[in-house]
Amino acid sequence: MKTKNSTGKDTTYNNLIRRPKNTFGASISYQASQKLFFSIGLKTFGKRDDQYYDASFLFHKVVLSSYQLLDVYAEYKAFKGKLNFFVNFKNILNQDYQEVAGYNTMKFNATGGVTARF
């Protein structure tokens, strides 16, 4: 569906909230050995428009800032793949960003664990 503003200009692609005009993502994975695996990924998101209603039901338009996310994952297989150790680091650049106006996202965080197969 196309929409037009008062001057008749097509605004079809200008009225999408929370959708940046530009995004980019790249990842590299490396199997160092049969036991060791690494992956690194970078995603970048351009600025985008958002809107919300405040407690008084007043409508507000805001521009959300651009941001980049850098993530790293590593996995080690032991005992012929029956025991896997992994770590996952997200938002290594510690970006302070919002995907939705008024709602924060996680800064740098890490998870790790063990998977056992018998």
Biopython code that builds the backbone (N, CA, C, O; Angstrom):
import numpy as np
from Bio.PDB.StructureBuilder import StructureBuilder

atoms = [
    (1, "MET", "N", (0.841, -1.177, 0.000)),
    (1, "MET", "CA", (0.000, 0.000, 0.000)),
    (1, "MET", "C", (0.884, 1.239, 0.000)),
    (1, "MET", "O", (1.842, 1.323, 0.769)),
    (2, "LYS", "N", (0.571, 2.178, -0.842)),
    (2, "LYS", "CA", (1.350, 3.410, -0.912)),
    (2, "LYS", "C", (0.600, 4.527, -0.197)),
    (2, "LYS", "O", (-0.628, 4.607, -0.242)),
    (3, "THR", "N", (1.362, 5.374, 0.456)),
    (3, "THR", "CA", (0.769, 6.535, 1.118)),
    (3, "THR", "C", (1.402, 7.786, 0.542)),
    (3, "THR", "O", (2.558, 7.773, 0.117)),
    (4, "LYS", "N", (0.647, 8.851, 0.532)),
    (4, "LYS", "CA", (1.156, 10.112, 0.003)),
    (4, "LYS", "C", (0.941, 11.193, 1.050)),
    (4, "LYS", "O", (-0.053, 11.192, 1.776)),
    (5, "ASN", "N", (1.913, 12.133, 1.115)),
    (5, "ASN", "CA", (1.751, 13.252, 2.026)),
    (5, "ASN", "C", (0.963, 14.356, 1.344)),
    (5, "ASN", "O", (0.482, 14.161, 0.228)),
    (6, "SER", "N", (0.818, 15.512, 1.985)),
    (6, "SER", "CA", (-0.023, 16.594, 1.463)),
    (6, "SER", "C", (0.487, 17.163, 0.146)),
    (6, "SER", "O", (-0.288, 17.754, -0.605)),
    (7, "THR", "N", (1.782, 16.997, -0.154)),
    (7, "THR", "CA", (2.317, 17.497, -1.423)),
    (7, "THR", "C", (2.232, 16.446, -2.524)),
    (7, "THR", "O", (2.643, 16.702, -3.656)),
    (8, "GLY", "N", (1.706, 15.276, -2.207)),
    (8, "GLY", "CA", (1.575, 14.219, -3.186)),
    (8, "GLY", "C", (2.790, 13.327, -3.298)),
    (8, "GLY", "O", (2.814, 12.418, -4.127)),
    (9, "LYS", "N", (3.817, 13.571, -2.468)),
    (9, "LYS", "CA", (5.033, 12.764, -2.511)),
    (9, "LYS", "C", (4.778, 11.401, -1.862)),
    (9, "LYS", "O", (4.145, 11.311, -0.810)),
    (10, "ASP", "N", (5.274, 10.361, -2.496)),
    (10, "ASP", "CA", (5.132, 9.007, -1.973)),
    (10, "ASP", "C", (5.987, 8.848, -0.724)),
    (10, "ASP", "O", (7.190, 9.108, -0.762)),
    (11, "THR", "N", (5.386, 8.429, 0.371)),
    (11, "THR", "CA", (6.106, 8.238, 1.634)),
    (11, "THR", "C", (6.135, 6.775, 2.043)),
    (11, "THR", "O", (6.338, 6.471, 3.219)),
    (12, "THR", "N", (5.940, 5.878, 1.117)),
    (12, "THR", "CA", (5.837, 4.459, 1.421)),
    (12, "THR", "C", (7.006, 3.977, 2.271)),
    (12, "THR", "O", (6.803, 3.229, 3.227)),
    (13, "TYR", "N", (8.213, 4.389, 1.941)),
    (13, "TYR", "CA", (9.372, 3.890, 2.663)),
    (13, "TYR", "C", (9.818, 4.818, 3.776)),
    (13, "TYR", "O", (10.779, 4.500, 4.476)),
    (14, "ASN", "N", (9.171, 5.933, 3.965)),
    (14, "ASN", "CA", (9.545, 6.865, 5.018)),
    (14, "ASN", "C", (8.704, 6.693, 6.276)),
    (14, "ASN", "O", (9.022, 7.278, 7.312)),
    (15, "ASN", "N", (7.647, 5.907, 6.206)),
    (15, "ASN", "CA", (6.752, 5.813, 7.355)),
    (15, "ASN", "C", (6.875, 4.494, 8.120)),
    (15, "ASN", "O", (6.008, 4.183, 8.935)),
    (16, "LEU", "N", (7.905, 3.732, 7.883)),
    (16, "LEU", "CA", (8.088, 2.471, 8.601)),
    (16, "LEU", "C", (8.797, 2.733, 9.917)),
    (16, "LEU", "O", (9.971, 3.101, 9.935)),
    (17, "ILE", "N", (8.081, 2.543, 11.023)),
    (17, "ILE", "CA", (8.704, 2.785, 12.319)),
    (17, "ILE", "C", (9.621, 1.624, 12.684)),
    (17, "ILE", "O", (9.377, 0.474, 12.317)),
    (18, "ARG", "N", (10.673, 1.952, 13.409)),
    (18, "ARG", "CA", (11.663, 0.985, 13.906)),
    (18, "ARG", "C", (12.407, 0.243, 12.806)),
    (18, "ARG", "O", (13.075, -0.750, 13.094)),
    (19, "ARG", "N", (12.317, 0.676, 11.585)),
    (19, "ARG", "CA", (13.035, 0.055, 10.468)),
    (19, "ARG", "C", (14.095, 1.019, 9.965)),
    (19, "ARG", "O", (13.762, 2.050, 9.381)),
    (20, "PRO", "N", (15.364, 0.703, 10.182)),
    (20, "PRO", "CA", (16.413, 1.603, 9.702)),
    (20, "PRO", "C", (16.509, 1.584, 8.185)),
    (20, "PRO", "O", (16.174, 0.592, 7.538)),
    (21, "LYS", "N", (16.967, 2.685, 7.637)),
    (21, "LYS", "CA", (17.160, 2.745, 6.192)),
    (21, "LYS", "C", (18.283, 1.803, 5.780)),
    (21, "LYS", "O", (18.216, 1.184, 4.718)),
    (22, "ASN", "N", (19.313, 1.691, 6.614)),
    (22, "ASN", "CA", (20.461, 0.842, 6.299)),
    (22, "ASN", "C", (20.780, -0.101, 7.450)),
    (22, "ASN", "O", (20.793, 0.296, 8.615)),
    (23, "THR", "N", (21.036, -1.357, 7.098)),
    (23, "THR", "CA", (21.546, -2.338, 8.054)),
    (23, "THR", "C", (22.637, -3.137, 7.354)),
    (23, "THR", "O", (22.661, -3.246, 6.128)),
    (24, "PHE", "N", (23.532, -3.688, 8.153)),
    (24, "PHE", "CA", (24.618, -4.489, 7.594)),
    (24, "PHE", "C", (24.987, -5.545, 8.614)),
    (24, "PHE", "O", (24.999, -5.283, 9.816)),
    (25, "GLY", "N", (25.287, -6.731, 8.134)),
    (25, "GLY", "CA", (25.731, -7.791, 9.016)),
    (25, "GLY", "C", (26.751, -8.666, 8.328)),
    (25, "GLY", "O", (26.652, -8.940, 7.131)),
    (26, "ALA", "N", (27.732, -9.101, 9.092)),
    (26, "ALA", "CA", (28.755, -9.997, 8.563)),
    (26, "ALA", "C", (29.211, -10.909, 9.692)),
    (26, "ALA", "O", (29.275, -10.504, 10.853)),
    (27, "SER", "N", (29.525, -12.141, 9.331)),
    (27, "SER", "CA", (30.044, -13.068, 10.333)),
    (27, "SER", "C", (31.105, -13.953, 9.697)),
    (27, "SER", "O", (31.083, -14.233, 8.498)),
    (28, "ILE", "N", (32.024, -14.378, 10.535)),
    (28, "ILE", "CA", (33.090, -15.280, 10.115)),
    (28, "ILE", "C", (33.127, -16.425, 11.115)),
    (28, "ILE", "O", (33.145, -16.207, 12.326)),
    (29, "SER", "N", (33.137, -17.624, 10.605)),
    (29, "SER", "CA", (33.238, -18.815, 11.445)),
    (29, "SER", "C", (34.509, -19.563, 11.067)),
    (29, "SER", "O", (34.906, -19.585, 9.902)),
    (30, "TYR", "N", (35.140, -20.172, 12.059)),
    (30, "TYR", "CA", (36.386, -20.890, 11.812)),
    (30, "TYR", "C", (36.409, -22.164, 12.636)),
    (30, "TYR", "O", (36.313, -22.122, 13.863)),
    (31, "GLN", "N", (36.534, -23.276, 11.969)),
    (31, "GLN", "CA", (36.685, -24.569, 12.640)),
    (31, "GLN", "C", (38.180, -24.807, 12.783)),
    (31, "GLN", "O", (38.814, -25.326, 11.864)),
    (32, "ALA", "N", (38.756, -24.430, 13.935)),
    (32, "ALA", "CA", (40.195, -24.502, 14.148)),
    (32, "ALA", "C", (40.697, -25.944, 14.153)),
    (32, "ALA", "O", (41.802, -26.226, 13.688)),
    (33, "SER", "N", (39.891, -26.838, 14.673)),
    (33, "SER", "CA", (40.209, -28.264, 14.685)),
    (33, "SER", "C", (38.887, -29.017, 14.814)),
    (33, "SER", "O", (37.820, -28.404, 14.844)),
    (34, "GLN", "N", (38.959, -30.335, 14.889)),
    (34, "GLN", "CA", (37.722, -31.096, 15.073)),
    (34, "GLN", "C", (37.065, -30.769, 16.404)),
    (34, "GLN", "O", (35.861, -30.962, 16.575)),
    (35, "LYS", "N", (37.861, -30.274, 17.345)),
    (35, "LYS", "CA", (37.351, -30.009, 18.682)),
    (35, "LYS", "C", (37.027, -28.537, 18.943)),
    (35, "LYS", "O", (36.230, -28.239, 19.832)),
    (36, "LEU", "N", (37.619, -27.621, 18.196)),
    (36, "LEU", "CA", (37.522, -26.197, 18.519)),
    (36, "LEU", "C", (36.875, -25.402, 17.388)),
    (36, "LEU", "O", (37.276, -25.508, 16.229)),
    (37, "PHE", "N", (35.854, -24.592, 17.748)),
    (37, "PHE", "CA", (35.105, -23.783, 16.782)),
    (37, "PHE", "C", (34.990, -22.357, 17.299)),
    (37, "PHE", "O", (34.739, -22.145, 18.485)),
    (38, "PHE", "N", (35.173, -21.369, 16.411)),
    (38, "PHE", "CA", (35.029, -19.948, 16.744)),
    (38, "PHE", "C", (34.091, -19.284, 15.752)),
    (38, "PHE", "O", (34.008, -19.694, 14.594)),
    (39, "SER", "N", (33.387, -18.257, 16.208)),
    (39, "SER", "CA", (32.548, -17.452, 15.323)),
    (39, "SER", "C", (32.528, -16.028, 15.847)),
    (39, "SER", "O", (32.463, -15.802, 17.056)),
    (40, "ILE", "N", (32.584, -15.061, 14.927)),
    (40, "ILE", "CA", (32.497, -13.651, 15.286)),
    (40, "ILE", "C", (31.520, -12.993, 14.318)),
    (40, "ILE", "O", (31.546, -13.260, 13.116)),
    (41, "GLY", "N", (30.667, -12.139, 14.847)),
    (41, "GLY", "CA", (29.668, -11.491, 14.008)),
    (41, "GLY", "C", (29.535, -10.018, 14.350)),
    (41, "GLY", "O", (29.601, -9.634, 15.518)),
    (42, "LEU", "N", (29.350, -9.202, 13.333)),
    (42, "LEU", "CA", (29.138, -7.765, 13.498)),
    (42, "LEU", "C", (27.855, -7.387, 12.774)),
    (42, "LEU", "O", (27.667, -7.725, 11.605)),
    (43, "LYS", "N", (26.974, -6.683, 13.479)),
    (43, "LYS", "CA", (25.749, -6.163, 12.878)),
    (43, "LYS", "C", (25.693, -4.671, 13.165)),
    (43, "LYS", "O", (25.985, -4.234, 14.278)),
    (44, "THR", "N", (25.319, -3.898, 12.166)),
    (44, "THR", "CA", (25.178, -2.461, 12.353)),
    (44, "THR", "C", (23.798, -2.033, 11.859)),
    (44, "THR", "O", (23.318, -2.498, 10.825)),
    (45, "PHE", "N", (23.178, -1.146, 12.613)),
    (45, "PHE", "CA", (21.828, -0.674, 12.325)),
    (45, "PHE", "C", (21.855, 0.846, 12.271)),
    (45, "PHE", "O", (22.401, 1.485, 13.170)),
    (46, "GLY", "N", (21.274, 1.432, 11.233)),
    (46, "GLY", "CA", (21.204, 2.878, 11.096)),
    (46, "GLY", "C", (20.136, 3.472, 12.000)),
    (46, "GLY", "O", (19.353, 2.750, 12.616)),
    (47, "LYS", "N", (20.116, 4.799, 12.072)),
    (47, "LYS", "CA", (19.085, 5.459, 12.882)),
    (47, "LYS", "C", (17.717, 5.184, 12.268)),
    (47, "LYS", "O", (17.601, 4.925, 11.070)),
    (48, "ARG", "N", (16.681, 5.244, 13.108)),
    (48, "ARG", "CA", (15.333, 4.953, 12.640)),
    (48, "ARG", "C", (14.316, 5.712, 13.482)),
    (48, "ARG", "O", (14.599, 6.127, 14.605)),
    (49, "ASP", "N", (13.140, 5.880, 12.919)),
    (49, "ASP", "CA", (12.061, 6.608, 13.590)),
    (49, "ASP", "C", (11.257, 5.659, 14.468)),
    (49, "ASP", "O", (11.095, 4.480, 14.154)),
    (50, "ASP", "N", (10.761, 6.199, 15.568)),
    (50, "ASP", "CA", (9.857, 5.448, 16.435)),
    (50, "ASP", "C", (8.809, 6.418, 16.950)),
    (50, "ASP", "O", (8.942, 7.631, 16.795)),
    (51, "GLN", "N", (7.783, 5.884, 17.553)),
    (51, "GLN", "CA", (6.726, 6.719, 18.119)),
    (51, "GLN", "C", (6.148, 6.021, 19.333)),
    (51, "GLN", "O", (6.187, 4.795, 19.442)),
    (52, "TYR", "N", (5.609, 6.820, 20.245)),
    (52, "TYR", "CA", (5.000, 6.258, 21.444)),
    (52, "TYR", "C", (4.016, 7.270, 22.043)),
    (52, "TYR", "O", (4.034, 8.452, 21.700)),
    (53, "TYR", "N", (3.168, 6.783, 22.933)),
    (53, "TYR", "CA", (2.248, 7.620, 23.688)),
    (53, "TYR", "C", (2.740, 7.661, 25.129)),
    (53, "TYR", "O", (3.101, 6.626, 25.691)),
    (54, "ASP", "N", (2.758, 8.846, 25.729)),
    (54, "ASP", "CA", (3.192, 8.955, 27.123)),
    (54, "ASP", "C", (2.013, 8.687, 28.059)),
    (54, "ASP", "O", (0.931, 8.310, 27.608)),
    (55, "ALA", "N", (2.225, 8.883, 29.371)),
    (55, "ALA", "CA", (1.197, 8.594, 30.367)),
    (55, "ALA", "C", (-0.034, 9.475, 30.199)),
    (55, "ALA", "O", (-1.124, 9.101, 30.631)),
    (56, "SER", "N", (0.126, 10.641, 29.577)),
    (56, "SER", "CA", (-1.015, 11.546, 29.329)),
    (56, "SER", "C", (-1.659, 11.290, 27.974)),
    (56, "SER", "O", (-2.509, 12.063, 27.533)),
    (57, "PHE", "N", (-1.262, 10.218, 27.317)),
    (57, "PHE", "CA", (-1.767, 9.837, 25.995)),
    (57, "PHE", "C", (-1.419, 10.858, 24.918)),
    (57, "PHE", "O", (-2.153, 11.036, 23.946)),
    (58, "LEU", "N", (-0.277, 11.528, 25.113)),
    (58, "LEU", "CA", (0.227, 12.437, 24.090)),
    (58, "LEU", "C", (1.162, 11.655, 23.175)),
    (58, "LEU", "O", (1.980, 10.862, 23.641)),
    (59, "PHE", "N", (1.039, 11.881, 21.891)),
    (59, "PHE", "CA", (1.813, 11.178, 20.870)),
    (59, "PHE", "C", (3.177, 11.850, 20.698)),
    (59, "PHE", "O", (3.261, 13.074, 20.599)),
    (60, "HIS", "N", (4.251, 11.042, 20.661)),
    (60, "HIS", "CA", (5.603, 11.564, 20.496)),
    (60, "HIS", "C", (6.321, 10.794, 19.389)),
    (60, "HIS", "O", (6.227, 9.570, 19.300)),
    (61, "LYS", "N", (7.035, 11.538, 18.552)),
    (61, "LYS", "CA", (7.911, 10.923, 17.551)),
    (61, "LYS", "C", (9.344, 11.129, 18.018)),
    (61, "LYS", "O", (9.703, 12.214, 18.474)),
    (62, "VAL", "N", (10.167, 10.082, 17.904)),
    (62, "VAL", "CA", (11.573, 10.158, 18.296)),
    (62, "VAL", "C", (12.427, 9.476, 17.229)),
    (62, "VAL", "O", (11.946, 8.655, 16.449)),
    (63, "VAL", "N", (13.696, 9.840, 17.220)),
    (63, "VAL", "CA", (14.658, 9.187, 16.341)),
    (63, "VAL", "C", (15.576, 8.353, 17.222)),
    (63, "VAL", "O", (16.231, 8.884, 18.118)),
    (64, "LEU", "N", (15.627, 7.059, 16.973)),
    (64, "LEU", "CA", (16.499, 6.167, 17.729)),
    (64, "LEU", "C", (17.873, 6.144, 17.066)),
    (64, "LEU", "O", (17.978, 6.078, 15.841)),
    (65, "SER", "N", (18.915, 6.198, 17.874)),
    (65, "SER", "CA", (20.292, 6.270, 17.376)),
    (65, "SER", "C", (20.724, 4.988, 16.693)),
    (65, "SER", "O", (20.163, 3.918, 16.932)),
    (66, "SER", "N", (21.721, 5.109, 15.846)),
    (66, "SER", "CA", (22.316, 3.932, 15.211)),
    (66, "SER", "C", (23.176, 3.199, 16.246)),
    (66, "SER", "O", (23.579, 3.777, 17.255)),
    (67, "TYR", "N", (23.448, 1.917, 15.978)),
    (67, "TYR", "CA", (24.279, 1.140, 16.897)),
    (67, "TYR", "C", (24.897, -0.044, 16.176)),
    (67, "TYR", "O", (24.462, -0.435, 15.093)),
    (68, "GLN", "N", (25.928, -0.608, 16.804)),
    (68, "GLN", "CA", (26.619, -1.775, 16.278)),
    (68, "GLN", "C", (26.670, -2.847, 17.358)),
    (68, "GLN", "O", (26.823, -2.543, 18.541)),
    (69, "LEU", "N", (26.542, -4.090, 16.944)),
    (69, "LEU", "CA", (26.639, -5.220, 17.868)),
    (69, "LEU", "C", (27.745, -6.157, 17.398)),
    (69, "LEU", "O", (27.765, -6.590, 16.246)),
    (70, "LEU", "N", (28.658, -6.459, 18.304)),
    (70, "LEU", "CA", (29.751, -7.390, 18.032)),
    (70, "LEU", "C", (29.593, -8.574, 18.967)),
    (70, "LEU", "O", (29.565, -8.404, 20.185)),
    (71, "ASP", "N", (29.490, -9.773, 18.410)),
    (71, "ASP", "CA", (29.295, -10.993, 19.198)),
    (71, "ASP", "C", (30.381, -12.008, 18.855)),
    (71, "ASP", "O", (30.831, -12.088, 17.712)),
    (72, "VAL", "N", (30.798, -12.789, 19.863)),
    (72, "VAL", "CA", (31.802, -13.836, 19.673)),
    (72, "VAL", "C", (31.301, -15.108, 20.354)),
    (72, "VAL", "O", (30.767, -15.069, 21.462)),
    (73, "TYR", "N", (31.487, -16.242, 19.663)),
    (73, "TYR", "CA", (31.070, -17.541, 20.184)),
    (73, "TYR", "C", (32.231, -18.515, 20.030)),
    (73, "TYR", "O", (32.930, -18.496, 19.016)),
    (74, "ALA", "N", (32.437, -19.364, 21.028)),
    (74, "ALA", "CA", (33.470, -20.402, 20.949)),
    (74, "ALA", "C", (32.920, -21.688, 21.558)),
    (74, "ALA", "O", (32.140, -21.671, 22.509)),
    (75, "GLU", "N", (33.358, -22.805, 20.972)),
    (75, "GLU", "CA", (32.899, -24.110, 21.449)),
    (75, "GLU", "C", (34.053, -25.100, 21.392)),
    (75, "GLU", "O", (34.827, -25.117, 20.435)),
    (76, "TYR", "N", (34.159, -25.934, 22.445)),
    (76, "TYR", "CA", (35.184, -26.965, 22.505)),
    (76, "TYR", "C", (34.510, -28.306, 22.780)),
    (76, "TYR", "O", (33.745, -28.441, 23.735)),
    (77, "LYS", "N", (34.799, -29.291, 21.939)),
    (77, "LYS", "CA", (34.233, -30.631, 22.093)),
    (77, "LYS", "C", (35.261, -31.543, 22.747)),
    (77, "LYS", "O", (36.407, -31.624, 22.304)),
    (78, "ALA", "N", (34.842, -32.220, 23.796)),
    (78, "ALA", "CA", (35.727, -33.147, 24.508)),
    (78, "ALA", "C", (35.090, -34.541, 24.547)),
    (78, "ALA", "O", (33.887, -34.686, 24.328)),
    (79, "PHE", "N", (35.881, -35.530, 24.818)),
    (79, "PHE", "CA", (35.429, -36.910, 24.940)),
    (79, "PHE", "C", (34.618, -37.352, 23.710)),
    (79, "PHE", "O", (33.489, -37.832, 23.818)),
    (80, "LYS", "N", (35.240, -37.170, 22.545)),
    (80, "LYS", "CA", (34.657, -37.579, 21.257)),
    (80, "LYS", "C", (33.292, -36.934, 20.999)),
    (80, "LYS", "O", (32.386, -37.559, 20.448)),
    (81, "GLY", "N", (33.171, -35.668, 21.410)),
    (81, "GLY", "CA", (31.946, -34.913, 21.160)),
    (81, "GLY", "C", (30.825, -35.164, 22.149)),
    (81, "GLY", "O", (29.729, -34.626, 21.991)),
    (82, "LYS", "N", (31.083, -35.973, 23.165)),
    (82, "LYS", "CA", (30.039, -36.258, 24.149)),
    (82, "LYS", "C", (29.899, -35.144, 25.182)),
    (82, "LYS", "O", (28.874, -35.045, 25.857)),
    (83, "LEU", "N", (30.920, -34.313, 25.306)),
    (83, "LEU", "CA", (30.896, -33.196, 26.245)),
    (83, "LEU", "C", (31.343, -31.936, 25.497)),
    (83, "LEU", "O", (32.466, -31.877, 24.996)),
    (84, "ASN", "N", (30.464, -30.929, 25.423)),
    (84, "ASN", "CA", (30.774, -29.675, 24.732)),
    (84, "ASN", "C", (30.764, -28.524, 25.721)),
    (84, "ASN", "O", (29.828, -28.376, 26.507)),
    (85, "PHE", "N", (31.804, -27.718, 25.678)),
    (85, "PHE", "CA", (31.898, -26.501, 26.472)),
    (85, "PHE", "C", (31.729, -25.320, 25.518)),
    (85, "PHE", "O", (32.303, -25.321, 24.429)),
    (86, "PHE", "N", (30.954, -24.322, 25.914)),
    (86, "PHE", "CA", (30.765, -23.175, 25.036)),
    (86, "PHE", "C", (30.707, -21.876, 25.829)),
    (86, "PHE", "O", (30.335, -21.862, 27.002)),
    (87, "VAL", "N", (31.081, -20.788, 25.166)),
    (87, "VAL", "CA", (30.940, -19.433, 25.708)),
    (87, "VAL", "C", (30.388, -18.558, 24.589)),
    (87, "VAL", "O", (30.708, -18.749, 23.416)),
    (88, "ASN", "N", (29.559, -17.603, 24.971)),
    (88, "ASN", "CA", (28.932, -16.702, 24.016)),
    (88, "ASN", "C", (28.998, -15.291, 24.591)),
    (88, "ASN", "O", (28.392, -15.017, 25.627)),
    (89, "PHE", "N", (29.723, -14.402, 23.935)),
    (89, "PHE", "CA", (29.855, -13.018, 24.368)),
    (89, "PHE", "C", (29.034, -12.149, 23.423)),
    (89, "PHE", "O", (29.242, -12.178, 22.210)),
    (90, "LYS", "N", (28.110, -11.384, 23.970)),
    (90, "LYS", "CA", (27.244, -10.538, 23.143)),
    (90, "LYS", "C", (27.430, -9.072, 23.505)),
    (90, "LYS", "O", (27.699, -8.729, 24.656)),
    (91, "ASN", "N", (27.282, -8.216, 22.501)),
    (91, "ASN", "CA", (27.432, -6.769, 22.651)),
    (91, "ASN", "C", (28.779, -6.420, 23.289)),
    (91, "ASN", "O", (28.841, -5.685, 24.275)),
    (92, "ILE", "N", (29.835, -6.948, 22.721)),
    (92, "ILE", "CA", (31.183, -6.724, 23.243)),
    (92, "ILE", "C", (31.542, -5.237, 23.272)),
    (92, "ILE", "O", (32.307, -4.801, 24.132)),
    (93, "LEU", "N", (30.997, -4.464, 22.343)),
    (93, "LEU", "CA", (31.269, -3.025, 22.304)),
    (93, "LEU", "C", (30.507, -2.260, 23.390)),
    (93, "LEU", "O", (30.666, -1.047, 23.527)),
    (94, "ASN", "N", (29.687, -2.967, 24.152)),
    (94, "ASN", "CA", (28.929, -2.398, 25.265)),
    (94, "ASN", "C", (28.060, -1.225, 24.812)),
    (94, "ASN", "O", (28.001, -0.196, 25.485)),
    (95, "GLN", "N", (27.393, -1.381, 23.683)),
    (95, "GLN", "CA", (26.538, -0.325, 23.133)),
    (95, "GLN", "C", (25.309, -0.105, 24.007)),
    (95, "GLN", "O", (24.688, -1.057, 24.481)),
    (96, "ASP", "N", (24.972, 1.151, 24.210)),
    (96, "ASP", "CA", (23.761, 1.536, 24.922)),
    (96, "ASP", "C", (22.763, 1.966, 23.852)),
    (96, "ASP", "O", (22.890, 3.053, 23.288)),
    (97, "TYR", "N", (21.779, 1.130, 23.569)),
    (97, "TYR", "CA", (20.862, 1.391, 22.461)),
    (97, "TYR", "C", (19.445, 0.972, 22.826)),
    (97, "TYR", "O", (19.224, 0.268, 23.812)),
    (98, "GLN", "N", (18.498, 1.411, 22.022)),
    (98, "GLN", "CA", (17.101, 1.027, 22.177)),
    (98, "GLN", "C", (16.582, 0.526, 20.833)),
    (98, "GLN", "O", (16.806, 1.149, 19.795)),
    (99, "GLU", "N", (15.893, -0.596, 20.866)),
    (99, "GLU", "CA", (15.216, -1.087, 19.665)),
    (99, "GLU", "C", (13.799, -0.537, 19.599)),
    (99, "GLU", "O", (13.232, -0.378, 18.518)),
    (100, "VAL", "N", (13.227, -0.247, 20.776)),
    (100, "VAL", "CA", (11.905, 0.348, 20.906)),
    (100, "VAL", "C", (12.043, 1.504, 21.891)),
    (100, "VAL", "O", (12.656, 1.349, 22.948)),
    (101, "ALA", "N", (11.477, 2.660, 21.553)),
    (101, "ALA", "CA", (11.593, 3.843, 22.413)),
    (101, "ALA", "C", (11.117, 3.538, 23.834)),
    (101, "ALA", "O", (10.020, 3.015, 24.030)),
    (102, "GLY", "N", (11.946, 3.868, 24.816)),
    (102, "GLY", "CA", (11.593, 3.680, 26.219)),
    (102, "GLY", "C", (11.967, 2.337, 26.809)),
    (102, "GLY", "O", (11.800, 2.137, 28.012)),
    (103, "TYR", "N", (12.470, 1.406, 26.005)),
    (103, "TYR", "CA", (12.823, 0.075, 26.486)),
    (103, "TYR", "C", (14.306, -0.175, 26.247)),
    (103, "TYR", "O", (14.762, -0.209, 25.104)),
    (104, "ASN", "N", (15.052, -0.348, 27.330)),
    (104, "ASN", "CA", (16.486, -0.585, 27.219)),
    (104, "ASN", "C", (16.777, -2.020, 26.798)),
    (104, "ASN", "O", (15.930, -2.907, 26.903)),
    (105, "THR", "N", (17.983, -2.215, 26.326)),
    (105, "THR", "CA", (18.440, -3.540, 25.939)),
    (105, "THR", "C", (19.658, -3.893, 26.778)),
    (105, "THR", "O", (20.202, -3.042, 27.482)),
    (106, "MET", "N", (20.081, -5.143, 26.703)),
    (106, "MET", "CA", (21.214, -5.588, 27.503)),
    (106, "MET", "C", (22.523, -5.019, 26.968)),
    (106, "MET", "O", (22.753, -4.978, 25.760)),
    (107, "LYS", "N", (23.365, -4.586, 27.882)),
    (107, "LYS", "CA", (24.708, -4.170, 27.493)),
    (107, "LYS", "C", (25.548, -5.438, 27.315)),
    (107, "LYS", "O", (24.998, -6.502, 27.033)),
    (108, "PHE", "N", (26.857, -5.342, 27.474)),
    (108, "PHE", "CA", (27.713, -6.517, 27.322)),
    (108, "PHE", "C", (27.222, -7.625, 28.241)),
    (108, "PHE", "O", (26.943, -7.388, 29.416)),
    (109, "ASN", "N", (27.118, -8.836, 27.704)),
    (109, "ASN", "CA", (26.736, -9.974, 28.524)),
    (109, "ASN", "C", (27.396, -11.232, 27.972)),
    (109, "ASN", "O", (27.739, -11.314, 26.792)),
    (110, "ALA", "N", (27.561, -12.190, 28.844)),
    (110, "ALA", "CA", (28.228, -13.436, 28.474)),
    (110, "ALA", "C", (27.459, -14.608, 29.057)),
    (110, "ALA", "O", (26.928, -14.541, 30.166)),
    (111, "THR", "N", (27.412, -15.673, 28.290)),
    (111, "THR", "CA", (26.829, -16.920, 28.761)),
    (111, "THR", "C", (27.811, -18.037, 28.459)),
    (111, "THR", "O", (28.646, -17.922, 27.561)),
    (112, "GLY", "N", (27.706, -19.079, 29.190)),
    (112, "GLY", "CA", (28.575, -20.228, 28.972)),
    (112, "GLY", "C", (27.893, -21.463, 29.524)),
    (112, "GLY", "O", (26.939, -21.374, 30.297)),
    (113, "GLY", "N", (28.389, -22.595, 29.123)),
    (113, "GLY", "CA", (27.776, -23.805, 29.629)),
    (113, "GLY", "C", (28.430, -25.067, 29.095)),
    (113, "GLY", "O", (29.442, -25.040, 28.394)),
    (114, "VAL", "N", (27.812, -26.150, 29.456)),
    (114, "VAL", "CA", (28.281, -27.477, 29.086)),
    (114, "VAL", "C", (27.086, -28.262, 28.563)),
    (114, "VAL", "O", (25.998, -28.213, 29.137)),
    (115, "THR", "N", (27.299, -28.984, 27.474)),
    (115, "THR", "CA", (26.279, -29.873, 26.935)),
    (115, "THR", "C", (26.836, -31.289, 26.977)),
    (115, "THR", "O", (27.940, -31.547, 26.497)),
    (116, "ALA", "N", (26.065, -32.201, 27.556)),
    (116, "ALA", "CA", (26.506, -33.597, 27.661)),
    (116, "ALA", "C", (25.592, -34.485, 26.833)),
    (116, "ALA", "O", (24.370, -34.341, 26.864)),
    (117, "ARG", "N", (26.203, -35.411, 26.090)),
    (117, "ARG", "CA", (25.449, -36.395, 25.297)),
    (117, "ARG", "C", (25.924, -37.793, 25.693)),
    (117, "ARG", "O", (27.118, -38.088, 25.658)),
    (118, "PHE", "N", (24.981, -38.638, 26.064)),
    (118, "PHE", "CA", (25.343, -39.995, 26.480)),
    (118, "PHE", "C", (24.728, -41.011, 25.553)),
    (118, "PHE", "O", (24.919, -42.213, 25.739)),
]
sb = StructureBuilder()
sb.init_structure("model")
sb.init_model(0)
sb.init_chain("A")
sb.init_seg("    ")
for serial, (resi, resn, name, xyz) in enumerate(atoms, 1):
    if name == "N":
        sb.init_residue(resn, " ", resi, " ")
    sb.init_atom(name, np.array(xyz, "f"), 0.0, 1.0, " ", f" {name:<3s}", serial, name[0])
structure = sb.get_structure()
